[in-house]
Amino acid sequence: MGFIFPDAGQIDRHGLPVTGIGYLPERAFYPPRFSIRDYLATLSRLAGVPPATGTLLAQVGLEAAGSRRLGACSRGMLQRVGLAQAMLGDPGLLLLDEPALGLDPAGQKFMREQILALHRAGKTVILSSHQLDEVTRVCTHVAVLSQGRLIRSGPLEAMLAERSQVVITTSPLPPGLDQELESQEPGVSATAEQVVLFGPAIAHKARILRCLIDAGVDVRRLSEERVTLEEVYLEATTP
């Protein structure tokens, strides 16, 4: 905002100046005597971005509460105000720190829908959160940090699939079919009446089922056992 200037050095984002970034801190301060509308309008002027107060209020579901003082807002309303201020100037990158913290289920659902809508609009959203269930619902990629160090990172689905498995319970397999399945597909473990898929084999589940059916095997049950993000986190951070 031009209040503080660096003594030396510079920061860039992929070689570009650090502009077009929206930020929602975990615990933000809101001047209690400001109305929601006046607060957003003031921030627009300070940031030098076109005012879009009405649009932002509608986007976060506060169009009917614009005149309410911030000091009279609930925790859920303040989180919506915080999201609105992060979207000032239509930034391409948003940093959201615990955006669903302290929200009731309805508030969490609303925040989740807003994050997904930003993603669909082509925005990059970096979410910092300990609510791993919410992370699983909205994120495509995950980075695990512990004591300031990056422990693991990668696509969420790939991370969860590493220890996930599909268990197919069958009638007794014809002689030699178990060995045939194991030799043809990495990630297959077959016994007399069970075929277990893990790792890369899970993506070929339909083909393996077709192979079993073509061999005259009766498929009695199929279940998928997925590892949770909490398990991935604990495994990565436990010595």
PASEBA-1860 file (N, C-alpha, C; in nm, 3 decimals):
! residues 239
1> MGFIFPDA> 0.082/-0.121/0.000/0.000/0.000/0.000/0.085/0.126/0.000 ~ 0.218/0.110/0.000/0.304/0.227/-0.001/0.336/0.281/0.136 ~ 0.301/0.207/0.245/0.331/0.255/0.380/0.471/0.215/0.423 ~ 0.517/0.099/0.380/0.647/0.046/0.420/0.727/0.013/0.294 ~ 0.854/0.051/0.294/0.938/0.027/0.177/1.058/-0.059/0.217 ~ 1.105/-0.146/0.127/1.218/-0.234/0.160/1.348/-0.156/0.171 ~ 1.436/-0.203/0.260/1.570/-0.144/0.269/1.656/-0.188/0.150 ~ 1.634/-0.312/0.105/1.711/-0.364/-0.008/1.639/-0.484/-0.065
9> GQIDRHGL> 1.678/-0.521/-0.186/1.624/-0.642/-0.247/1.489/-0.622/-0.313 ~ 1.442/-0.728/-0.372/1.312/-0.723/-0.437/1.250/-0.862/-0.436 ~ 1.120/-0.866/-0.453/1.046/-0.992/-0.459/0.974/-0.997/-0.592 ~ 0.980/-1.113/-0.656/0.904/-1.127/-0.780/0.827/-1.258/-0.778 ~ 0.731/-1.267/-0.866/0.648/-1.386/-0.879/0.662/-1.435/-1.022 ~ 0.738/-1.544/-1.041/0.767/-1.597/-1.174/0.828/-1.489/-1.263 ~ 0.916/-1.408/-1.204/0.984/-1.305/-1.280/0.905/-1.177/-1.297 ~ 0.785/-1.172/-1.242/0.700/-1.053/-1.254/0.689/-0.983/-1.119
17> PVTGIGYL> 0.658/-0.853/-1.118/0.642/-0.781/-0.992/0.531/-0.843/-0.907 ~ 0.546/-0.828/-0.776/0.446/-0.884/-0.684/0.324/-0.792/-0.682 ~ 0.241/-0.808/-0.778/0.113/-0.738/-0.783/0.007/-0.842/-0.818 ~ -0.115/-0.806/-0.799/-0.221/-0.899/-0.832/-0.229/-1.016/-0.737 ~ -0.197/-0.991/-0.608/-0.206/-1.096/-0.506/-0.307/-1.052/-0.400 ~ -0.403/-1.137/-0.372/-0.498/-1.111/-0.264/-0.463/-1.196/-0.143 ~ -0.485/-1.142/-0.022/-0.441/-1.213/0.099/-0.548/-1.203/0.207 ~ -0.582/-1.317/0.263/-0.671/-1.324/0.379/-0.593/-1.386/0.495
25> PERAFYPP> -0.552/-1.305/0.595/-0.478/-1.362/0.709/-0.569/-1.444/0.799 ~ -0.506/-1.528/0.882/-0.585/-1.611/0.973/-0.664/-1.525/1.071 ~ -0.600/-1.425/1.126/-0.667/-1.336/1.221/-0.648/-1.192/1.175 ~ -0.747/-1.141/1.109/-0.740/-1.005/1.056/-0.805/-0.908/1.155 ~ -0.760/-0.783/1.151/-0.822/-0.678/1.232/-0.918/-0.598/1.145 ~ -1.038/-0.576/1.195/-1.137/-0.498/1.122/-1.180/-0.381/1.209 ~ -1.166/-0.257/1.160/-1.206/-0.140/1.239/-1.355/-0.146/1.273 ~ -1.390/-0.156/1.400/-1.528/-0.185/1.438/-1.630/-0.080/1.398
33> RFSIRDYL> -1.588/0.047/1.381/-1.685/0.151/1.351/-1.713/0.166/1.201 ~ -1.632/0.103/1.119/-1.655/0.108/0.974/-1.772/0.018/0.938 ~ -1.849/0.062/0.840/-1.946/-0.031/0.781/-1.871/-0.121/0.684 ~ -1.933/-0.233/0.650/-1.869/-0.326/0.556/-1.841/-0.256/0.424 ~ -1.938/-0.179/0.376/-1.924/-0.112/0.246/-1.812/-0.007/0.252 ~ -1.810/0.074/0.359/-1.707/0.177/0.371/-1.568/0.116/0.384 ~ -1.559/0.005/0.454/-1.430/-0.062/0.472/-1.373/-0.108/0.338 ~ -1.456/-0.173/0.258/-1.409/-0.220/0.127/-1.377/-0.104/0.034
41> ATLSRLAG> -1.457/0.002/0.040/-1.430/0.119/-0.044/-1.299/0.186/-0.004 ~ -1.272/0.193/0.127/-1.147/0.253/0.175/-1.026/0.171/0.130 ~ -1.037/0.039/0.141/-0.927/-0.047/0.097/-0.903/-0.034/-0.053 ~ -1.009/-0.017/-0.128/-0.995/0.001/-0.273/-0.913/0.125/-0.304 ~ -0.944/0.234/-0.234/-0.871/0.359/-0.257/-0.724/0.345/-0.215 ~ -0.700/0.280/-0.100/-0.563/0.263/-0.053/-0.480/0.177/-0.149 ~ -0.544/0.075/-0.205/-0.473/-0.016/-0.295/-0.465/0.039/-0.437 ~ -0.539/0.145/-0.464/-0.538/0.203/-0.598/-0.603/0.115/-0.702
49> VPPATGTL> -0.707/0.043/-0.662/-0.778/-0.044/-0.756/-0.920/0.010/-0.774 ~ -0.981/-0.018/-0.888/-1.118/0.030/-0.912/-1.214/-0.023/-0.806 ~ -1.300/0.062/-0.754/-1.397/0.014/-0.655/-1.499/-0.079/-0.720 ~ -1.523/-0.189/-0.656/-1.623/-0.285/-0.704/-1.699/-0.339/-0.583 ~ -1.732/-0.247/-0.492/-1.789/-0.286/-0.364/-1.917/-0.366/-0.380 ~ -2.007/-0.315/-0.464/-2.135/-0.383/-0.482/-2.118/-0.524/-0.536 ~ -2.031/-0.539/-0.634/-2.006/-0.671/-0.693/-1.948/-0.767/-0.591 ~ -1.852/-0.719/-0.512/-1.789/-0.805/-0.412/-1.887/-0.844/-0.302
57> LAQVGLEA> -1.968/-0.750/-0.258/-2.067/-0.782/-0.155/-2.164/-0.889/-0.204 ~ -2.204/-0.877/-0.330/-2.294/-0.979/-0.386/-2.223/-1.113/-0.397 ~ -2.096/-1.110/-0.433/-2.021/-1.234/-0.453/-2.005/-1.312/-0.324 ~ -1.991/-1.242/-0.211/-1.975/-1.311/-0.083/-2.105/-1.316/-0.003 ~ -2.216/-1.280/-0.067/-2.346/-1.294/-0.002/-2.375/-1.191/0.105 ~ -2.317/-1.071/0.095/-2.339/-0.967/0.196/-2.403/-0.842/0.137 ~ -2.468/-0.855/0.022/-2.524/-0.736/-0.041/-2.629/-0.668/0.046 ~ -2.697/-0.744/0.133/-2.800/-0.685/0.219/-2.743/-0.636/0.351
65> AGSRRLGA> -2.614/-0.657/0.374/-2.554/-0.620/0.502/-2.444/-0.516/0.487 ~ -2.438/-0.448/0.374/-2.329/-0.354/0.348/-2.321/-0.240/0.447 ~ -2.432/-0.200/0.507/-2.431/-0.088/0.600/-2.403/-0.131/0.744 ~ -2.391/-0.259/0.768/-2.366/-0.307/0.905/-2.222/-0.274/0.947 ~ -2.207/-0.231/1.072/-2.074/-0.202/1.123/-1.998/-0.333/1.145 ~ -1.868/-0.326/1.121/-1.785/-0.446/1.136/-1.787/-0.498/1.278 ~ -1.798/-0.407/1.375/-1.802/-0.449/1.515/-1.926/-0.528/1.550 ~ -2.028/-0.522/1.466/-2.152/-0.595/1.492/-2.163/-0.722/1.407
73> CSRGMLQR> -2.056/-0.757/1.337/-2.059/-0.874/1.249/-2.017/-1.000/1.324 ~ -2.076/-1.110/1.285/-2.039/-1.240/1.340/-1.906/-1.286/1.280 ~ -1.851/-1.393/1.337/-1.726/-1.448/1.285/-1.742/-1.488/1.138 ~ -1.855/-1.551/1.107/-1.878/-1.593/0.969/-1.886/-1.476/0.873 ~ -1.951/-1.367/0.915/-1.961/-1.249/0.829/-1.824/-1.186/0.809 ~ -1.743/-1.182/0.915/-1.610/-1.122/0.902/-1.522/-1.203/0.807 ~ -1.538/-1.335/0.807/-1.461/-1.415/0.712/-1.503/-1.384/0.569 ~ -1.631/-1.357/0.549/-1.678/-1.319/0.415/-1.623/-1.181/0.376
81> VGLAQAML> -1.620/-1.090/0.473/-1.561/-0.958/0.447/-1.413/-0.974/0.411 ~ -1.343/-1.061/0.485/-1.202/-1.084/0.457/-1.179/-1.141/0.319 ~ -1.267/-1.231/0.277/-1.255/-1.287/0.142/-1.280/-1.179/0.038 ~ -1.378/-1.092/0.064/-1.408/-0.983/-0.029/-1.288/-0.890/-0.045 ~ -1.223/-0.856/0.068/-1.107/-0.765/0.057/-0.991/-0.834/-0.014 ~ -0.980/-0.967/0.000/-0.874/-1.038/-0.072/-0.897/-1.037/-0.222 ~ -1.022/-1.023/-0.263/-1.056/-1.024/-0.406/-1.056/-0.885/-0.468 ~ -1.026/-0.782/-0.388/-1.019/-0.647/-0.444/-0.918/-0.640/-0.557
89> GDPGLLLL> -0.955/-0.578/-0.666/-0.866/-0.564/-0.780/-0.859/-0.687/-0.868 ~ -0.942/-0.786/-0.840/-0.948/-0.909/-0.921/-0.810/-0.974/-0.936 ~ -0.746/-1.012/-0.824/-0.611/-1.070/-0.832/-0.611/-1.208/-0.896 ~ -0.500/-1.243/-0.956/-0.488/-1.375/-1.016/-0.443/-1.481/-0.918 ~ -0.386/-1.437/-0.805/-0.336/-1.529/-0.702/-0.392/-1.486/-0.567 ~ -0.451/-1.580/-0.494/-0.504/-1.550/-0.362/-0.439/-1.642/-0.259 ~ -0.394/-1.583/-0.148/-0.337/-1.657/-0.036/-0.438/-1.652/0.078 ~ -0.494/-1.766/0.113/-0.598/-1.773/0.216/-0.547/-1.856/0.333
97> DEPALGLD> -0.536/-1.793/0.449/-0.484/-1.859/0.568/-0.600/-1.897/0.659 ~ -0.627/-2.026/0.670/-0.737/-2.080/0.753/-0.868/-2.006/0.725 ~ -0.916/-2.004/0.602/-1.037/-1.928/0.570/-1.164/-1.982/0.636 ~ -1.166/-2.110/0.674/-1.286/-2.168/0.734/-1.275/-2.180/0.885 ~ -1.172/-2.121/0.944/-1.150/-2.133/1.088/-1.267/-2.074/1.167 ~ -1.321/-2.151/1.259/-1.428/-2.103/1.346/-1.564/-2.093/1.282 ~ -1.580/-2.140/1.160/-1.709/-2.130/1.092/-1.795/-2.253/1.121 ~ -1.926/-2.231/1.122/-2.018/-2.343/1.137/-2.025/-2.419/1.004
105> PAGQKFMR> -2.091/-2.536/1.001/-2.095/-2.614/0.876/-2.144/-2.536/0.755 ~ -2.245/-2.450/0.775/-2.295/-2.371/0.662/-2.189/-2.273/0.613 ~ -2.117/-2.212/0.707/-2.011/-2.119/0.670/-1.895/-2.189/0.600 ~ -1.862/-2.309/0.646/-1.756/-2.386/0.581/-1.796/-2.422/0.438 ~ -1.921/-2.461/0.421/-1.970/-2.496/0.287/-1.963/-2.375/0.194 ~ -2.004/-2.258/0.246/-2.000/-2.136/0.165/-1.856/-2.104/0.123 ~ -1.762/-2.111/0.218/-1.623/-2.079/0.186/-1.568/-2.178/0.085 ~ -1.604/-2.304/0.100/-1.559/-2.407/0.006/-1.609/-2.375/-0.135
113> EQILALHR> -1.735/-2.338/-0.146/-1.794/-2.307/-0.276/-1.727/-2.185/-0.338 ~ -1.692/-2.086/-0.256/-1.625/-1.967/-0.307/-1.486/-2.000/-0.362 ~ -1.413/-2.084/-0.290/-1.279/-2.122/-0.335/-1.287/-2.199/-0.466 ~ -1.382/-2.290/-0.476/-1.399/-2.366/-0.600/-1.440/-2.274/-0.716 ~ -1.523/-2.174/-0.686/-1.565/-2.079/-0.790/-1.445/-1.997/-0.839 ~ -1.357/-1.958/-0.747/-1.236/-1.885/-0.787/-1.148/-1.972/-0.875 ~ -1.137/-2.098/-0.841/-1.057/-2.191/-0.923/-1.116/-2.203/-1.063 ~ -1.248/-2.217/-1.071/-1.312/-2.228/-1.203/-1.294/-2.102/-1.285
121> AGKTVILS> -1.279/-1.988/-1.217/-1.259/-1.861/-1.287/-1.115/-1.842/-1.331 ~ -1.031/-1.941/-1.308/-0.892/-1.933/-1.352/-0.797/-1.874/-1.251 ~ -0.842/-1.855/-1.127/-0.754/-1.801/-1.023/-0.672/-1.913/-0.960 ~ -0.555/-1.877/-0.912/-0.474/-1.969/-0.833/-0.498/-1.937/-0.686 ~ -0.542/-2.037/-0.610/-0.570/-2.018/-0.468/-0.473/-2.105/-0.388 ~ -0.393/-2.041/-0.305/-0.305/-2.114/-0.213/-0.371/-2.111/-0.076 ~ -0.405/-2.228/-0.027/-0.482/-2.241/0.096/-0.392/-2.298/0.205 ~ -0.382/-2.227/0.317/-0.309/-2.277/0.433/-0.411/-2.319/0.537
129> SHQLDEVT> -0.409/-2.447/0.576/-0.513/-2.494/0.667/-0.470/-2.621/0.739 ~ -0.521/-2.637/0.862/-0.507/-2.762/0.936/-0.635/-2.845/0.927 ~ -0.737/-2.794/0.861/-0.861/-2.868/0.841/-0.845/-2.955/0.716 ~ -0.790/-3.073/0.736/-0.749/-3.155/0.622/-0.866/-3.207/0.542 ~ -0.981/-3.223/0.605/-1.098/-3.266/0.529/-1.138/-3.160/0.427 ~ -1.131/-3.032/0.468/-1.162/-2.924/0.376/-1.058/-2.916/0.265 ~ -0.932/-2.937/0.299/-0.826/-2.937/0.198/-0.855/-3.043/0.092 ~ -0.894/-3.162/0.137/-0.924/-3.272/0.045/-1.037/-3.236/-0.050
137> RVCTHVAV> -1.132/-3.156/-0.002/-1.250/-3.123/-0.082/-1.223/-3.019/-0.190 ~ -1.124/-2.932/-0.168/-1.108/-2.820/-0.261/-0.975/-2.815/-0.336 ~ -0.874/-2.884/-0.287/-0.740/-2.867/-0.344/-0.709/-2.972/-0.451 ~ -0.630/-2.932/-0.549/-0.581/-3.025/-0.651/-0.437/-3.068/-0.622 ~ -0.361/-2.983/-0.554/-0.223/-3.013/-0.517/-0.203/-2.981/-0.369 ~ -0.112/-3.053/-0.306/-0.091/-3.038/-0.162/0.059/-3.029/-0.132 ~ 0.093/-2.944/-0.038/0.230/-2.938/0.015/0.222/-2.954/0.166 ~ 0.302/-3.044/0.221/0.305/-3.070/0.365/0.427/-3.000/0.424
145> LSQGRLIR> 0.401/-2.909/0.519/0.509/-2.835/0.585/0.520/-2.879/0.730 ~ 0.642/-2.890/0.779/0.664/-2.924/0.919/0.786/-2.847/0.969 ~ 0.763/-2.765/1.073/0.870/-2.684/1.132/0.942/-2.600/1.027 ~ 0.864/-2.544/0.936/0.919/-2.454/0.835/0.984/-2.523/0.717 ~ 0.976/-2.656/0.711/1.038/-2.729/0.600/0.932/-2.796/0.515 ~ 0.957/-2.799/0.384/0.868/-2.869/0.292/0.901/-3.018/0.298 ~ 0.803/-3.098/0.343/0.825/-3.241/0.360/0.780/-3.319/0.237 ~ 0.661/-3.286/0.187/0.608/-3.355/0.070/0.525/-3.258/-0.012
153> SGPLEAML> 0.516/-3.284/-0.141/0.428/-3.203/-0.226/0.394/-3.283/-0.350 ~ 0.281/-3.249/-0.410/0.241/-3.316/-0.532/0.091/-3.313/-0.552 ~ 0.043/-3.370/-0.662/-0.102/-3.377/-0.686/-0.171/-3.454/-0.575 ~ -0.284/-3.404/-0.529/-0.355/-3.467/-0.417/-0.396/-3.610/-0.450 ~ -0.454/-3.631/-0.569/-0.501/-3.764/-0.604/-0.388/-3.865/-0.606 ~ -0.273/-3.825/-0.658/-0.159/-3.916/-0.662/-0.110/-3.948/-0.522 ~ -0.113/-3.849/-0.434/-0.067/-3.868/-0.297/-0.158/-3.965/-0.222 ~ -0.289/-3.952/-0.245/-0.384/-4.040/-0.177/-0.385/-4.180/-0.238
161> AERSQVVI> -0.351/-4.189/-0.366/-0.356/-4.319/-0.434/-0.238/-4.409/-0.400 ~ -0.131/-4.350/-0.345/-0.011/-4.429/-0.319/-0.039/-4.549/-0.230 ~ -0.121/-4.530/-0.127/-0.149/-4.639/-0.034/-0.295/-4.682/-0.038 ~ -0.369/-4.633/-0.134/-0.506/-4.679/-0.151/-0.505/-4.814/-0.221 ~ -0.613/-4.889/-0.205/-0.621/-5.017/-0.273/-0.766/-5.053/-0.302 ~ -0.783/-5.132/-0.407/-0.914/-5.185/-0.444/-0.910/-5.335/-0.421 ~ -1.008/-5.385/-0.345/-1.015/-5.527/-0.312/-1.133/-5.589/-0.386 ~ -1.104/-5.687/-0.470/-1.207/-5.758/-0.548/-1.218/-5.900/-0.492
169> TTSPLPPG> -1.335/-5.930/-0.435/-1.360/-6.064/-0.382/-1.431/-6.146/-0.490 ~ -1.381/-6.267/-0.515/-1.429/-6.346/-0.629/-1.457/-6.490/-0.588 ~ -1.514/-6.562/-0.683/-1.518/-6.708/-0.672/-1.376/-6.760/-0.695 ~ -1.348/-6.887/-0.665/-1.212/-6.938/-0.684/-1.160/-6.912/-0.825 ~ -1.039/-6.859/-0.835/-0.981/-6.829/-0.965/-0.937/-6.956/-1.035 ~ -0.950/-6.961/-1.167/-0.898/-7.075/-1.243/-0.747/-7.089/-1.222 ~ -0.694/-7.209/-1.230/-0.550/-7.228/-1.212/-0.468/-7.139/-1.305 ~ -0.371/-7.071/-1.249/-0.281/-6.989/-1.328/-0.326/-6.846/-1.351
177> LDQELESQ> -0.455/-6.816/-1.326/-0.503/-6.680/-1.353/-0.441/-6.579/-1.257 ~ -0.418/-6.619/-1.133/-0.357/-6.528/-1.037/-0.218/-6.484/-1.083 ~ -0.139/-6.580/-1.130/-0.005/-6.547/-1.178/-0.010/-6.464/-1.306 ~ -0.107/-6.494/-1.391/-0.122/-6.417/-1.515/-0.153/-6.271/-1.486 ~ -0.245/-6.247/-1.391/-0.281/-6.110/-1.356/-0.162/-6.036/-1.297 ~ -0.089/-6.101/-1.210/0.025/-6.037/-1.144/0.137/-6.005/-1.242 ~ 0.155/-6.089/-1.341/0.263/-6.068/-1.437/0.228/-5.961/-1.541 ~ 0.099/-5.947/-1.570/0.057/-5.852/-1.674/0.041/-5.710/-1.621
185> EPGVSATA> 0.013/-5.694/-1.492/-0.021/-5.562/-1.440/0.056/-5.534/-1.311 ~ 0.151/-5.441/-1.311/0.218/-5.403/-1.185/0.115/-5.349/-1.086 ~ 0.127/-5.388/-0.961/0.033/-5.341/-0.860/-0.085/-5.433/-0.840 ~ -0.074/-5.560/-0.881/-0.181/-5.659/-0.861/-0.128/-5.770/-0.772 ~ -0.208/-5.804/-0.671/-0.177/-5.918/-0.585/-0.300/-6.008/-0.584 ~ -0.287/-6.130/-0.633/-0.402/-6.221/-0.648/-0.382/-6.346/-0.564 ~ -0.489/-6.386/-0.495/-0.492/-6.512/-0.422/-0.608/-6.594/-0.475 ~ -0.643/-6.702/-0.405/-0.744/-6.795/-0.457/-0.878/-6.729/-0.482
193> EQVVLFGP> -0.922/-6.640/-0.391/-1.055/-6.580/-0.404/-1.051/-6.428/-0.383 ~ -0.939/-6.367/-0.411/-0.929/-6.222/-0.391/-0.821/-6.164/-0.481 ~ -0.853/-6.048/-0.540/-0.757/-5.974/-0.621/-0.746/-5.833/-0.561 ~ -0.626/-5.793/-0.527/-0.604/-5.662/-0.467/-0.524/-5.575/-0.564 ~ -0.576/-5.455/-0.590/-0.510/-5.360/-0.680/-0.457/-5.244/-0.596 ~ -0.337/-5.202/-0.625/-0.281/-5.086/-0.556/-0.190/-5.011/-0.653 ~ -0.160/-4.886/-0.617/-0.073/-4.806/-0.702/-0.127/-4.790/-0.843 ~ -0.044/-4.812/-0.945/-0.085/-4.787/-1.084/-0.197/-4.878/-1.133
201> AIAHKARI> -0.214/-4.994/-1.069/-0.316/-5.089/-1.115/-0.458/-5.038/-1.093 ~ -0.476/-4.948/-0.997/-0.611/-4.899/-0.968/-0.672/-4.831/-1.090 ~ -0.590/-4.762/-1.168/-0.640/-4.693/-1.288/-0.690/-4.791/-1.393 ~ -0.649/-4.919/-1.383/-0.689/-5.020/-1.482/-0.791/-5.118/-1.423 ~ -0.865/-5.070/-1.324/-0.963/-5.154/-1.255/-1.063/-5.216/-1.351 ~ -1.116/-5.137/-1.444/-1.219/-5.187/-1.537/-1.163/-5.299/-1.624 ~ -1.040/-5.284/-1.671/-0.981/-5.387/-1.757/-0.959/-5.517/-1.680 ~ -0.918/-5.507/-1.555/-0.895/-5.627/-1.474/-1.027/-5.697/-1.443
209> LRCLIDAG> -1.131/-5.620/-1.417/-1.263/-5.679/-1.396/-1.310/-5.753/-1.521 ~ -1.288/-5.694/-1.636/-1.327/-5.758/-1.762/-1.250/-5.889/-1.781 ~ -1.123/-5.888/-1.745/-1.041/-6.009/-1.756/-1.096/-6.120/-1.666 ~ -1.137/-6.084/-1.546/-1.194/-6.183/-1.453/-1.325/-6.240/-1.507 ~ -1.411/-6.152/-1.555/-1.542/-6.196/-1.606/-1.525/-6.284/-1.729 ~ -1.434/-6.244/-1.819/-1.409/-6.325/-1.940/-1.356/-6.463/-1.906 ~ -1.288/-6.474/-1.790/-1.235/-6.604/-1.749/-1.337/-6.686/-1.673 ~ -1.461/-6.635/-1.664/-1.567/-6.708/-1.597/-1.568/-6.693/-1.446
217> VDVRRLSE> -1.499/-6.593/-1.396/-1.492/-6.571/-1.252/-1.613/-6.489/-1.206 ~ -1.671/-6.528/-1.095/-1.784/-6.457/-1.037/-1.731/-6.347/-0.944 ~ -1.754/-6.221/-0.980/-1.711/-6.109/-0.896/-1.818/-6.085/-0.790 ~ -1.784/-6.109/-0.665/-1.882/-6.104/-0.556/-1.884/-5.971/-0.481 ~ -1.772/-5.905/-0.479/-1.766/-5.779/-0.403/-1.646/-5.698/-0.449 ~ -1.666/-5.566/-0.454/-1.558/-5.475/-0.487/-1.560/-5.360/-0.387 ~ -1.450/-5.334/-0.323/-1.444/-5.224/-0.227/-1.314/-5.146/-0.247 ~ -1.323/-5.018/-0.223/-1.205/-4.931/-0.236/-1.167/-4.877/-0.100
225> ERVTLEEV> -1.046/-4.896/-0.061/-0.995/-4.849/0.067/-0.896/-4.736/0.040 ~ -0.937/-4.615/0.073/-0.855/-4.498/0.043/-0.787/-4.446/0.169 ~ -0.661/-4.411/0.154/-0.589/-4.347/0.262/-0.639/-4.203/0.275 ~ -0.639/-4.148/0.395/-0.683/-4.011/0.416/-0.564/-3.916/0.413 ~ -0.593/-3.788/0.392/-0.486/-3.688/0.393/-0.425/-3.678/0.532 ~ -0.506/-3.700/0.635/-0.452/-3.699/0.771/-0.346/-3.809/0.788 ~ -0.372/-3.927/0.734/-0.274/-4.035/0.743/-0.147/-4.000/0.666 ~ -0.163/-3.939/0.549/-0.047/-3.896/0.471/0.035/-3.794/0.549
233> YLEATTP> -0.035/-3.698/0.611/0.033/-3.594/0.689/0.109/-3.653/0.807 ~ 0.041/-3.739/0.883/0.106/-3.797/1.001/0.225/-3.884/0.963 ~ 0.211/-3.957/0.855/0.322/-4.041/0.809/0.442/-3.957/0.766 ~ 0.413/-3.843/0.702/0.521/-3.757/0.652/0.591/-3.679/0.764 ~ 0.518/-3.649/0.872/0.574/-3.562/0.976/0.617/-3.637/1.101 ~ 0.585/-3.766/1.112/0.625/-3.843/1.230/0.764/-3.902/1.209 ~ 0.857/-3.874/1.300/0.995/-3.926/1.286/0.997/-4.079/1.285
END
